[in-house]
Amino acid sequence: MFDTAFLDIPALTGAGGTVHLPGSKSISNRVLLLAALSEGRTTVHDLLASDDTAVMLAALRQLGCGVEENGSTAVITGLGGRPVQQQAKLYLGNAGTAMRPLTAALALLGGDFELSGVPRMHERPIGDLVDALRGLGCAIDYLGEDGFPPLRIRTGQLMLDAPIRVRGDVSSQFLTALLLALPLLSGRDIHIDVVGELISRPYIKITLNLLARFGIAVRREGWQRFTIPVGSRYRSPGTIHVEGDASSASYFIALGAIGAWAEVQNGIEISGLGEASIQGDIRFIEAARQMGASIDASANSLRIRRGAWPLKAIDLDCNHIPDAAMTLAVMALYADGTSTLRNIASWRVKETDRIAAMACELRKLGASVEEGADFIRITPPVKWTSAPIHTYDDHRVAMCFSLAAFNSARLPIRILDPRCVGKTFPDYFETLFSVTRTAQELIPVICIDGPTASGKGTVAAVVAQKLGYHFLDSGAMYRITALAATQAGLAITAEQEAAIASLARQLPVRFSEGKVLLGEQNVTEAIRTEEGGMNASRVSALPSVRLALVDLQHGFRQLPGLVADGRDMGTVIFPDAALKIFLTASARHRAERRHKQLISKGISATIAEIQQDLEARDARDMSRQAAPLKPADDAALLDNSELSIEESVAQVLQLWQRTRPF
């Protein structure tokens, strides 16, 4: 997951490949609660790993459930309708799929509980659910503003003489919460009457389907009355698999419709989800087809290609796909006219007011937008503009607007707070970059060059971390090549030059969290020995090896961007880099830094000796025929003699921001 303040997505030009989706959030948290309320053990496969499921699992542990996790599999030992812990304070983040159902279940189970979340959760209405539960005799108090969390739940005196009434026109999660909790009261038929029109019906279908898997056969009279039969009892199915998330699939369905890639004729394939899904958002494929997407659907996979282009404008009632409909709003930027999405009032009570949020951010890109209480109308930009996209701590806003990177103006898109996708799809951006492409010149590169001991490697690594970019330590490349050649039994001589060059072209080198990895081998320390340095010098004298390493270094230029440090990054390897920095710390200051490093390792040396050595090395590097040490003509000179690493990084980021169109 990108844990950065912002993520700049370069302009994208094509898409193709296979996507494996995370498990459905809606199914995951429902299944976890159902398993917790059942007797015995339930093994849940393909469970979504996200913020929402994490808070649900934590809550279940606090309530006394047994929870064993192994990758995407969890084994839940249920409570059998009896909470082990009668008192707990549960923090539920911004997870409505945890807050609403747990409120209902705990109110019926009895005990003393406090439920709270992030500030936005305390702005999301829960009053209609609380009113319905109070009508049953449940004891629930508001700890803040009436109608909103946080809540205190106490043991009440339950009364089941009359049907339970709940509003259906605010959130389907209220009805879902009651349906999941009321089977705990199995002494008689229990009727739930829905007041008003029930929105987001597909999510109720998911709830009913999963209840059946756990032994509860709810009777339904249209969408107005639901009956839980007398004698209902939760029975674990033993094992259950979570489908891939249909809402998350919408971004990649849109991607296939927007991002044609001539070299990849098969478009985007989504595995683990098909048209037989129990999730309502699978019907997003119907809307995408209306806009022109070519979609082949099977029971367990989808294949999407660009069809009509530009996409076709639509006027659509989106009540049946409330979450996925947000993706249509960004697809509308690529349409041949004005698109209208209707019956989306539920957007206003989600993680943020999604109608207002989408309208605001779409306008930033140049679109004309009209919004109403339950609709949004989008006219594509006449002229695309670029701007930082505020994400409102809403995962779906972040994922939707990543698709704006396919704009015809070839402008990058900045996503603020990209970590918010952790709510449902922590690896979303990594997955996006794995199936998209762009022209090499559109992938930004920052080069940080400078003499030995100038701090370029440390500065570059921190800059890369702050931007979420790949990192290239060019100085390590010759050492790694020498080590790999030695491990392969190749003598570092002119006679073995061709073999070493061939080896160098395909070295599986990665730089991660301060480590240098050769395949799965951590070679960080092995390449820093004196012998490693001598072998690196021998390797660098072989011309074809140098050329091979140039090709290898070019391969580090990958989405979303690269920070490269060395002595010739800006002059030889990436002459078209968007930003070039040349560090100019004095030999005296560099010697003092190196002296501190050596002393910390127990190596004795004088500052004068180190300075003399550095000055001699500078002279050799500046006078060598191949790629001499010198600033690029367009490099920014940065004297970091008196600067800390943090101050140097701040200056580089400031210079970088000046190159951005935001």
N, C-alpha and C positions, 0 to 999 in steps of 0.2 A: 504494500500500500504506500502511496506517496504521502509522506508525513511532512509536507512543506507548507509554507504560508500561501503559496500559489503555484500553479503549474501552467506554463506556457506551452500550448499545443501548436506546433507549426502548421501551416496550411497543408492539408492532406489532399492527395490527388487520386487515390485508388484504394480498393479494399478487396480482400479475398483470403480464404482460408477457413479453418474450422474452429468453432468456439464451443467450449464446454462450460455450461452455465453452473453457477452455484445453486444450491437448493432453494426452493421457494420460501420466502420469509413467512408468507401467510400460512403455508402448510407447516413449516418447521415449528413455529410457536404454538400453533393449535395442537400439533401432535405431542409436543413436550408436555403441555398441560393435561391432555387426555391421558397420556402415559402416567403422569403424576397422580391423577385421580383414580386410576385403575389399580387393581390388585396385581401383584406379581411384577415380573420384569418385562420391559419392552425394549427391544433393540431397534434403534432408529438409524437407518443408513442414509448417507448423502445429506446429512443435516447441514444447513447453512451455517457457516462460521461468520458471525457478524456481531455488531454491537447489540442488536435487538435480541438475538438468541443468547448472547452472553449474559444479558441482564435477566432473562427468563431462567436460565440455568442457575445463576447465582441465587435467585429468589427461591427456586425449588430446593436448593441445598439448605437455605435458611429454614425452610419449612419442614425439613427432615427427610426429604427424598434422597435415595441413593442415586448418585450421578457418577457414571464412569465414562470418560471420554477417550477416544482413540482416533485421532484424525477426524474424519467426517462422520464417524460412528459414535453414537452415545447409547449407553444402556441405562435406562431409568427404572429404579425400583419404586413402584407406586405406593401411595399412602392408603389406598383402599377406602377413600372417603373419610379418613381420619387424620388430621394434621398431627404430626409428632410434636411440633412446636406450637404452642398456643399463643405465643407472643413474639412479634418480630417487627423490625423497621425495614421495609423493603424499598430500595432505590431502583427505579425502573427507567432511568434515562429519558429518552424521547420515544420509547417504544409503546405506541398505542396498542399493539398486539399483545403486550404483556399487561399494561395498566388496566384495560377494560375487563378482560376475562378474569384476571386475578381478583379484581374488586368484587365481581359477582361470586366467584368460587369461595373466597375467604368470608364473604358476608354470610354465605349459607353454611359453611363449615363451622363457624364460630371461633372466637378467640379475641385477642387484642392486637390489632395490626395497624401500622402506619405505612401508607404508600405515598411516595413522592418521586419527583423526577427533575429534569432540567427545567429552567425557567419557561421554555416554550411548552413543555408538557403541562405546566400550570396555567397555560392559556388555552388549552384544548378542552372543549366542553365535555363534561361527563354527567351533567345534571339530570338528563333524561334517564340514564341508566340508574343513577342513585334514586331518583323518584320511583322507578319501577321496583327497585329492591326494598325501599322503605315501605312501599305498598304491601310487601310480603311480611313486614315486621322486622326487617333487618335494621340494625343500629349503625348508621353511618353519619359521621360528622365531617364538615368541611374545616380544614385547618387554616384556610386562607379565604379567598373569595368564594362565595356561594356559587355552586355550579361547576367548579373546577377543582382539580387536585391542588394541593395534597389532601389526603383523606385519612380519617381514623375510623377503623372498623371494629365494632364490639359485638359480642354475642347478643342477639335479639330474640324475640318471641315470634316464631314464624307462623303465618296464617295463610292457608292455601284455599280459602273458600271461594274466591272469585278469580276470574281470568286475570293474568298479569298483562298490563298495558304498557307498551313502550313505543316511543316515537320512532318512525323509520326513515324520516326525511332529513336527518342530520348526519348520522353515521351508521352504517350497517354493523359496526363493531359492537354497538349496544345490544342488538339482537343476538349476535354471535356470542357475546359474553353470557347472556341468559341461557342460550341453548347449550353451551358447554357446562354451565354450572347446575342447572335445574335437575338433571338426572340424579343428582345426589339426594333428591327428595323423592323417593320412589314409592311412597305409600298410596298414591292415587294418581289419576290422570292430571297432568298439569297443562293448562292452556295459556298460550301467549298470544295476545291480540296486538297487531301492529296498527298504530295510529298514523294516518297519513300514508303517502306513497312510500314504499320501501325502495331506497336507493341502493346502488351497488349490489344488486341481487346476485351477481356471480360469486361474490364472497360468501353469501349465505349458502349457495350451492356447495362450495368447498366445505363449509362447516358441516352441512348435512351429510355429505359424502364421508367425511372423516368420522363423524359420530357413528355412522353405520359400521365402519371398520372396527370400532370399539364397542359394538354391540347395542347401540342405541338407535332404534328405528323410529325416527320422528315422523309423525303424520302431518301433512301440509294441506291446507285448504286455500288454494291460490297462494297469494303472498300476504294474506291478512291474518290468518290464524295458523299456529303451529301447536301440535299436541305431543307431549312426551308421555308415553303410555305408562300406566301403573306397572310396577315391578321392574322398571328399567334399571339396569346395573352395568357399570363399566366392566368390560372384559378385554384384557389386553390381547391384541392379535399375535403377540409374541415377537414378530418382526414386521417392520414397515419401512418402505422406501419413500424418500421425499423427492418429488419431481423437481426438475430444473425450473428456475423461476421464470414464469411467463412474462412478468413485468420487465425483468431484466432483459429478456429476449427481445423486447421491442426496440432497444437501441441497436441491436445487431441486425434485426429485420430492416430497420431504417437504413443502417449502414450499407446493406446489400443493395437497397433501392437507390441510394445516392452515389456510392463510391465505385463506379465501374473501374475495372483494372484489366486492360487489354490482354495482359499476359496470363491472367487467371480467368478462364472462361466459366468456371463453375461457381463464381460468386462466393457468398458466405454460406457455410453449412453450420447449423446449430444442432448439436447432438444432445440427446437426453431429454428432448422435449418434442412432442408432436401434436397433431391436431386432435388426438384422443385425450389431451390433458383435461383434468378436472378444474383447472383454473380458468376463470372467466376472461382473463387478459389474453388467453390464446386467440380470442376473437379479434385481437389487434391485426392478425393477418388479413382479415376481411377489409379493414380500413386501409391497410397498406396496399392491398390489391386495387382498391378504388383509386388510390393515388398513382397507380401505375406499376407497382412492384410486381415482378414475376416470381411467384412462390410455388415451389413443389413441396407438398407436405405429406409425410408418412406418419405412422403411429408413434415413432420415436425420434424423428428428426425433421428439420426444415432446411430447405435450400433456397436462398434468395439471390436474385440477380436484378440488375437494373432493367426495367421495361420501358415505360414511357419516360421521356425526358424533354423538357422539364416535367416534374411531377404534376399531376392533375390536382387542381384545387377541389376541396370537398366542403360540404355542409352536412354535418353529422351529429346525431344525438349520441353522446359518448357515455351515457349512464352505465352501459354494460362493461366499459373498460376504463374506469375512473383513473387508475394510476398510469396505465399505458398511454392514455390519451394525451398526456403531457408530451410524449415523443412526437405526436402528430403536429403539435404546435411548432416544433423546430423543423419538421419535414415541410411545413407550410412555407418556410423561407425559400424553398426550392420549387415552389408550385407556379403554375401559369396564371394564377389569379388569386383572388381573395378566398381564404378558407375560414369557415366558422365552426367552432366546436361548442356544442350546446349541452345543457343539462349536466353541468359540471359544478354545481353549487358545493358539493362535498370538498372540492379543492380548497375552499376557504378555511376549513377546519382540520387541515392536515399538518405536517411538520412545520409549515408556514402557510400564509395565505397564498396559495399557489397561483390563483388567477392574477393577483396583483404582482406577484414576483415574476411570473412569466411575461406579463405585459411590460414591466419595467425593463427587463433584460433584453427582450426582443427589440424594443425600441432602440436600445444602445447599439444594436447591429444595423440599424437603418430601416427596420420594418415599421409599417404603420399599423397600430394596434388599437382596437376598441375593446373595452371590457365592460361586462355587466355583472349582475348578481350571480348569474349562472351560465355565462357564455364568454367566449373570447373570440375575436375576429382579427385575422392576421393577413396583411397584404405584404408580399415580399419586398425587400429593399430595391429601390431604383439604383442606389449606390450603397454597397456594403461599407460598413465602418467597423473598426475594431475597438474593443473596450474590455476592461476587466469585468468578468461576470461574477456578480455577488451571488453566493449560493444559499444564504439564509440558513445554514446548517441543515440543508435539505439535500439528501443524496440524489433525488431524482432531478432536481434542478442542475446539479453538477454533471450528471451523466447525459442529460438531454443536450446541454449546450456544447458538449464536446463535439457534437455532430456539425456545429456551425463552422468547424475548421475546413469543411469542403467548399467554402465560399469561393465565388468566381473571382474575387479580387485578390486571391492568394494571400490573405491576411492571417496572421496567427490569432489564436484565441487564448485569453488568460482566464483560467478557472481559479477563483479565490477559494481557499480552504478545501483543497481536493480530498483531504482526509475524511470529509463527511460521507463519502461513499461507503465507508466502513459499516454503515448501518445495515446494508444489504449485500454489498458487492465489493469487498475490500480490494480485490485485485482487478477492478474494472479497467483502470487506465492501462495497466500492464497488458490486459487482454486486448484492449482496443489497439494498442501499438503493435501487438503480435499479428494483427490481421489487416493493418493499413500500411500504406506506403506513400512516399512523396519523393519529389526530385531531391537529389543530394544537396543541391545548393539551397534548398529551403530548410534543411536541418541546421539549426544554429550551432556554431562552434565558438568557444572562447578559448583563446590561446594565452597561456601564461609562461613566458620564457624568461630566462635570466641565468646568471652565472651560478656556479656551484655554491651551495650553502646560502642562497638568497631567500630560501623559504618558499620557493615556487611550488614545490610538491604539496606542502601542507596547505598553503593558500588555495591551490587549485582543488584539492580534495574537499575542503570545506565549502568552497563556492559550488562545487558539483552537488554536494549534499543539500545545500540550501535551495538549489534550483530543481533538484530531482533529476539531474542530468547524469549521463554516463561519465566516467573518469578514465583518463589515459595518462599513466606515468611513463612517458617515453623513455626516461632514463633507465627504467627497469627492463626494457625490451631486449637489449643486447645481453644483459645478465641472464634473463630467462632463456634466451636462445642458446647461450653457452651452456647453461645447466641442462637444457633439454637435449642438446647435442651430446653432452657427456653421458647422460643417462641412456641415450640411444647407442652408445658405443662408438661415436664418431669423433675422430681426432680433429681438433680445430686447426686445420691446415688447408693450404690452397688445394691440395688433392681432393679434399672432402667438401670443397666449396659448394658444388652443385647440390649435394645431398643435404647440407646444412640449410641452404637456401630453400629447398623444397620443404624441409621440416619447418622452417620459420614461417612460411606462408600460411600454414594451417595450425599454428600453435593455439590451443584452447585457453587463452589468457583472459583472466577477469581480475578486476580490482574491486574489492568489496569490503566495506567497513574497516579500512586500514590494512587489509590483507591482500597479498598477491597470490592468486590461485592459478595453477597450471592444471587444467581439468579439475579434479577434486583434490589435488595435492596442494597444501599450503606451503609455498616456497618463500615466504616473506623473509625468513632468516637465512635460508640456504643461499639466496642470491646476494646477500650483503657481506659475505666473507671476503677476505683479501684475495683468495684464490678465484672467487667469483668475479671480482673486479678485473683481475689479470686476464681471465678467459674472455670477459666481455670486450676488452681492448683488442684481443686477437680476432674475435668475431667481427668487430667493427671495421677491421682492415680488409674484409672480404667484400668486394663491390657487389656481387650478385646477392649476398645476404642483406646488404644495406637496402637494395632495391626491394627485396622480398619483404623486409620489415616496413618499408614505406606502404606497400599494399596492405599489410596487416594492420597498420595504424589507421589507414583510411577506413578499414572495416569497423572501427570503433564509432564512426559517425552514424549513429542510429537514433531513432526517435526516443525521447523528445528532443535531445540535444547532447552536446559533448563539451566537457572542459578538459583540455589537454595541456600538460606542462612539459617543458623540456628546454632545449637550446635552439631548436630550429622549427618549432611548431608553426609559428606565424610566417616564417620566411620560406620554408620548403614544403612541409607536410600539408598545412591548411592555409595557403596564401589567400583564400577567399573568406577566411573566418570573419564573423560579424564583429568581433572585438579581439584586439591583440594588446596584450599587456607585456611590457618588458620591465622587470624589476631591476633596480640599479643600486642596491645596497652596497655600501663601501666595503672594501676588502677588510678593513679594520673591524667593522660591525659584524661582518660574516664570520670572521675569525673568532670573535668573542662568543657568537652563538655556537659555533662548532666546538669551542673549548668547553662550554657548559655541557654539551652533549657527551663529549669524551669523558669528562670528569664524572658525570653521572653513571657512566659505564665502568668506572674504575681504570680508565686509560689515562696515563700521564702525558701531558704535552704542554708547551708554552704557547701563549697567544701569538708571540712573535713568529715562532716556527710555523704555526698554522697559517698565519697571514702570508708568510713567504711562500708557502706551498700553494695557497689559493691564487696568489698573484701570478705564479709561474703557470698554474693550470689555466688561468684566464688567458694568458698570452698564447698558450698552445691552442686553446679553443678558438680564439679570435683569428688565428693565422692559418688554421687548417684549410686545405683546399675544398673538401666536401662539407657543405653546410656550416660555414664558420659562425661562431657566436656573434650575433649582432641583432639590433632591433629591426623589425620590419619597418619599412618607410612610413606605414600608417599606424604604427604601434603607439600606444599611450605609455609614456615613461612614468614609472612609479618608484620613487625612492622610499623604500620601506626600512631604511636604516634605523629610524627612531620609532617605527610603528610596531605594535603588537600584531599577532596573527589576526585577531578580531578586527583591529583597525584596518589592516590591509584588505581583509575580506570585504569590509563595509565599503571601502573605496572602489574595489572592483565591481561590486554590485551596483554602486551608484553610477559608475561608468556604463555598466551593462544596461541599466534602466534607460539611459539616454539614447540607446540604439533601438529601443522598443517603440512601437507605434501607439502605445496606450497612453 
